[in-house]
Amino acid sequence: MAAADELAFHEFEEATNLLAQTPNEATPRGDQLVPQQHVAVAVDSGGSYGAEDEVEESDKTALLQEEKQQPGFWTFSYYQSFFDVDTSQVLDRIKGSLLPRPGHNFVRHHLRNRPDLYGPFWICATLAFVLAVTGNLTLVLAQRRDPSIHYSPQFHKVTVAGTAIYCYAWLVPLALWGFLQWRKGVRERMGPYTFLETVCVYGYSLFVFIPTVVLWLIPVPWLQWLSGALALALSAAGLVFTLWPVVREDTRLAAVLLLSVVVLLHALLATGCKFYFFQPLPLEPAAPPHQATSQPPTVLLSPPPPRSAAA
């Protein structure tokens, strides 16, 4: 230890003598001062250097966002962002709607603050088309089993199916979103989803009815109702599990009533499609049988024999 202290003092003494002998060279030049200051900053900043980089990056990101102009809602570019999804994202969201489970929020785990309209649009279009086609095929198969059934192509079912499905997928989420916004003013702790997130949840929840409608082609009533009940349970469960984190902040009565209305409207859609598109056609009215009218028998009277001239 003594040798180390003596060595340190000896170095300091040599440095002092050197400065005394060359006083003009004691002041470093400007180009030498800059690196020393940089070294001092690097040493003194220590662990805060990474934090400063993060702040700088966040400032750059904010500036870029401000420079980028948001397109107006009347432009095509505004709606193009809602269709900017790839196949893997759509498949992941379809899988999440088919396999609902408690504690698994569809919005948080699958949408991730990026709702899309591509999936809901094509799911509704496919469901409407499948409903119309299978409804006509059901009648064709029924006519083959019973020739007395009269069938003619019912193209109006395409319009009815499209109108019903798209109105349900847009108007019901709009009413739900408006109600949650109103309840948010009453209960400040509630944080409802955006309108597009609500539309996206309802759109993907309808996917399970597409294979169910195809199964309704099987002319077995109990199988049709069983598949319909299973599809309704899966779809309604996904809606309830997604909406529960929002409505649980409200009163228990309001939460129960809202979820009951959501499930009831979903059940009305499923049963309405079942009764309208898969109802049997009435039998073709048969011609009334020919009834013989009772008429008095016709008696043919023979003419009297001619009289002889002698008489």
C-alpha positions in Angstrom: 0.0 0.0 0.0 2.9 2.4 0.8 4.5 1.8 -2.5 1.2 2.5 -4.3 0.7 5.8 -2.4 4.3 6.8 -3.1 3.9 6.0 -6.7 0.7 8.1 -7.0 2.4 11.1 -5.3 5.4 10.8 -7.5 3.3 11.0 -10.6 1.5 14.1 -9.3 4.8 15.7 -8.5 6.1 15.1 -12.0 3.0 16.6 -13.5 3.4 19.7 -11.4 7.0 20.2 -12.3 6.1 19.7 -16.0 3.4 22.4 -15.8 5.9 24.8 -14.0 8.5 24.3 -16.7 6.1 24.9 -19.6 3.5 27.4 -18.5 2.7 28.4 -22.1 1.7 24.9 -23.0 -0.5 24.4 -20.0 -3.6 25.8 -21.8 -4.9 23.2 -24.2 -6.0 24.1 -27.7 -9.5 24.3 -28.7 -9.4 21.1 -30.7 -8.2 19.3 -27.6 -10.8 20.8 -25.3 -13.7 19.5 -27.3 -13.0 15.8 -26.9 -12.4 16.3 -23.2 -15.8 17.9 -22.8 -17.4 15.1 -24.8 -15.8 12.6 -22.5 -17.0 14.5 -19.5 -20.5 14.6 -20.8 -20.4 10.9 -21.6 -19.1 10.0 -18.1 -21.4 12.4 -16.2 -24.6 11.4 -18.1 -24.1 7.7 -17.3 -27.4 5.9 -17.3 -29.5 8.9 -18.5 -28.0 8.7 -22.0 -30.5 6.1 -23.2 -33.4 8.1 -21.8 -32.3 11.1 -23.7 -32.2 9.1 -26.9 -35.8 7.8 -26.2 -37.0 11.4 -25.7 -35.4 12.5 -28.9 -36.9 9.6 -30.8 -40.4 10.4 -29.4 -40.0 14.0 -30.4 -39.1 13.0 -33.9 -42.1 10.7 -34.1 -44.4 13.5 -32.9 -43.0 15.9 -35.4 -43.6 13.4 -38.2 -47.1 12.8 -37.1 -47.8 16.5 -37.1 -46.3 16.9 -40.6 -48.4 14.1 -42.0 -51.8 15.4 -42.8 -54.9 13.4 -42.0 -57.1 12.9 -45.0 -60.7 14.0 -44.8 -63.5 11.5 -44.2 -65.0 12.3 -47.6 -61.8 11.0 -49.4 -61.0 7.5 -50.5 -57.7 7.6 -48.5 -59.5 8.0 -45.2 -61.4 4.7 -45.7 -58.4 2.9 -47.2 -56.7 2.6 -43.9 -59.6 0.5 -42.5 -59.0 -2.1 -45.2 -55.2 -2.3 -44.7 -55.0 -5.8 -43.2 -53.4 -9.0 -44.4 -54.7 -12.5 -44.5 -53.0 -13.6 -41.3 -54.7 -10.8 -39.3 -58.1 -11.6 -40.7 -57.7 -15.4 -40.0 -56.5 -14.6 -36.5 -59.6 -12.5 -35.8 -61.9 -15.1 -37.2 -60.3 -17.7 -35.0 -60.7 -15.5 -32.0 -64.4 -15.1 -32.8 -64.9 -18.8 -33.1 -63.2 -19.7 -29.8 -64.4 -17.2 -27.2 -63.3 -17.8 -23.6 -63.7 -15.8 -20.4 -61.0 -13.3 -19.7 -60.0 -13.2 -23.4 -61.0 -9.8 -24.8 -61.4 -9.8 -28.5 -60.7 -6.1 -28.9 -57.5 -6.1 -26.8 -56.1 -9.5 -27.9 -57.0 -9.4 -31.6 -57.9 -5.9 -32.8 -55.1 -4.2 -30.8 -56.4 -0.7 -31.5 -56.5 -1.5 -35.3 -60.1 -2.2 -36.2 -60.7 -3.1 -39.9 -63.8 -3.1 -42.1 -62.4 -5.6 -44.6 -63.3 -8.7 -42.5 -66.8 -7.5 -41.4 -67.7 -6.4 -44.9 -66.9 -9.7 -46.6 -68.3 -11.8 -43.8 -71.7 -10.0 -44.1 -71.6 -10.3 -47.9 -70.8 -14.0 -47.7 -73.4 -14.7 -45.1 -76.1 -12.9 -47.1 -75.1 -14.8 -50.3 -75.0 -18.2 -48.5 -78.4 -17.6 -46.9 -80.0 -16.8 -50.2 -78.5 -19.7 -52.1 -79.1 -22.4 -49.4 -82.6 -21.1 -48.9 -83.3 -21.8 -52.6 -81.5 -25.1 -52.6 -83.6 -26.3 -49.6 -86.7 -25.7 -51.7 -85.2 -27.5 -54.7 -84.4 -30.6 -52.6 -87.8 -30.5 -51.0 -89.4 -30.5 -54.5 -87.4 -33.6 -55.5 -88.7 -35.4 -52.5 -92.2 -34.3 -53.0 -93.2 -33.5 -56.6 -96.4 -31.8 -55.4 -94.3 -28.8 -54.2 -94.2 -26.0 -56.7 -90.8 -24.2 -56.8 -89.7 -21.1 -58.7 -86.4 -19.3 -58.2 -86.7 -16.7 -55.4 -84.1 -14.0 -56.3 -85.6 -11.5 -53.9 -84.1 -13.5 -51.0 -80.6 -12.1 -52.0 -81.9 -8.6 -51.4 -83.7 -9.5 -48.2 -80.6 -11.3 -46.8 -78.2 -8.5 -47.7 -80.5 -5.8 -46.2 -81.1 -7.7 -43.0 -77.5 -8.7 -42.4 -75.9 -5.3 -43.2 -78.5 -3.4 -41.2 -77.9 -5.6 -38.2 -74.1 -5.4 -38.5 -74.2 -1.5 -38.6 -77.4 -0.3 -36.9 -77.1 -2.5 -33.8 -73.4 -1.5 -33.1 -74.4 2.1 -33.7 -77.1 2.0 -31.1 -74.9 0.1 -28.7 -72.1 2.6 -29.1 -74.4 5.5 -28.6 -75.8 3.9 -25.4 -72.3 3.3 -24.0 -71.4 6.9 -24.8 -74.4 8.1 -22.9 -73.6 5.8 -19.9 -70.0 7.1 -20.0 -71.3 10.5 -19.1 -73.2 9.0 -16.1 -70.4 6.6 -15.0 -67.1 8.4 -15.5 -65.1 5.2 -15.0 -66.5 3.6 -18.1 -64.3 3.5 -21.2 -66.4 2.3 -24.2 -64.9 1.1 -27.4 -64.9 3.2 -30.5 -67.6 2.8 -33.1 -65.3 1.0 -35.6 -64.2 -1.4 -32.9 -67.9 -2.2 -32.1 -68.7 -2.7 -35.8 -65.6 -5.0 -36.1 -66.7 -7.1 -33.1 -70.2 -7.6 -34.5 -68.9 -8.3 -38.0 -66.6 -11.1 -36.9 -69.1 -12.5 -34.5 -71.3 -13.4 -37.6 -68.8 -15.7 -39.2 -69.9 -18.7 -37.2 -73.3 -18.6 -38.9 -71.8 -19.2 -42.4 -71.0 -22.9 -41.8 -74.1 -23.3 -39.8 -76.3 -22.1 -42.7 -74.6 -24.7 -44.9 -75.5 -27.4 -42.4 -79.1 -26.4 -42.5 -79.3 -28.0 -46.0 -79.5 -31.3 -44.2 -83.2 -32.0 -43.9 -83.1 -33.1 -40.2 -84.9 -30.7 -38.0 -83.2 -31.6 -34.7 -79.8 -31.3 -36.3 -80.7 -27.9 -37.8 -81.8 -26.5 -34.4 -78.8 -28.0 -32.6 -76.3 -26.4 -35.0 -78.2 -23.1 -34.8 -78.2 -23.1 -31.0 -74.4 -24.0 -30.9 -73.6 -21.2 -33.4 -75.8 -18.7 -31.4 -74.1 -19.7 -28.1 -70.5 -19.2 -29.6 -71.4 -15.9 -31.2 -73.3 -14.4 -28.3 -70.5 -15.6 -25.8 -67.9 -13.7 -27.9 -70.0 -10.5 -27.6 -70.6 -10.9 -23.9 -67.0 -11.6 -23.1 -65.9 -8.6 -25.1 -68.5 -6.1 -23.7 -68.2 -7.2 -20.1 -65.0 -5.3 -19.3 -66.9 -2.1 -20.4 -70.3 -2.6 -18.8 -69.0 -4.0 -15.5 -68.1 -0.5 -14.5 -71.8 0.4 -14.7 -74.5 -0.6 -12.3 -75.4 -4.3 -12.1 -78.9 -3.7 -13.4 -77.8 -1.7 -16.4 -75.1 -4.2 -17.2 -77.5 -7.2 -17.1 -80.1 -5.5 -19.1 -77.6 -4.4 -21.8 -76.1 -7.9 -22.2 -79.6 -9.4 -22.2 -80.7 -7.2 -25.1 -77.5 -8.0 -27.0 -78.1 -11.7 -26.7 -81.8 -11.3 -27.5 -81.2 -9.4 -30.7 -78.6 -12.0 -31.8 -81.1 -14.8 -31.1 -83.8 -12.9 -33.1 -81.4 -12.6 -36.1 -80.7 -16.4 -36.0 -84.3 -17.5 -35.6 -85.5 -15.0 -38.2 -83.1 -16.3 -40.8 -84.1 -19.9 -40.0 -87.8 -19.4 -40.3 -87.7 -17.1 -43.4 -85.1 -18.7 -45.6 -85.7 -22.3 -44.7 -89.5 -22.5 -44.5 -91.1 -25.2 -46.6 -93.1 -24.2 -49.6 -96.9 -24.9 -49.5 -98.1 -27.8 -51.5 -99.4 -27.1 -55.0 -103.1 -27.0 -54.9 -104.6 -30.1 -56.5 -107.4 -29.8 -59.0 -110.7 -30.7 -57.5 -112.0 -34.1 -58.5 -114.7 -34.2 -61.1 -118.0 -34.8 -59.4 -120.7 -36.5 -61.4 -124.0 -34.7 -61.1 -127.0 -36.8 -60.5 -129.4 -36.4 -63.5 -132.6 -38.2 -64.1 -132.1 -41.1 -66.5 -133.0 -40.3 -70.0 -135.8 -42.4 -71.4 -135.8 -42.9 -75.1 -139.3 -43.1 -76.3 -139.7 -45.2 -79.4 -142.1 -43.8 -82.0 -145.5 -45.4 -82.2 -145.9 -48.0 -85.0 -147.6 -46.6 -88.1 -151.2 -47.4 -88.5 -152.3 -49.5 -91.4 -154.4 -47.8 -94.2 -157.1 -50.5 -93.8 -157.8 -49.5 -90.3 
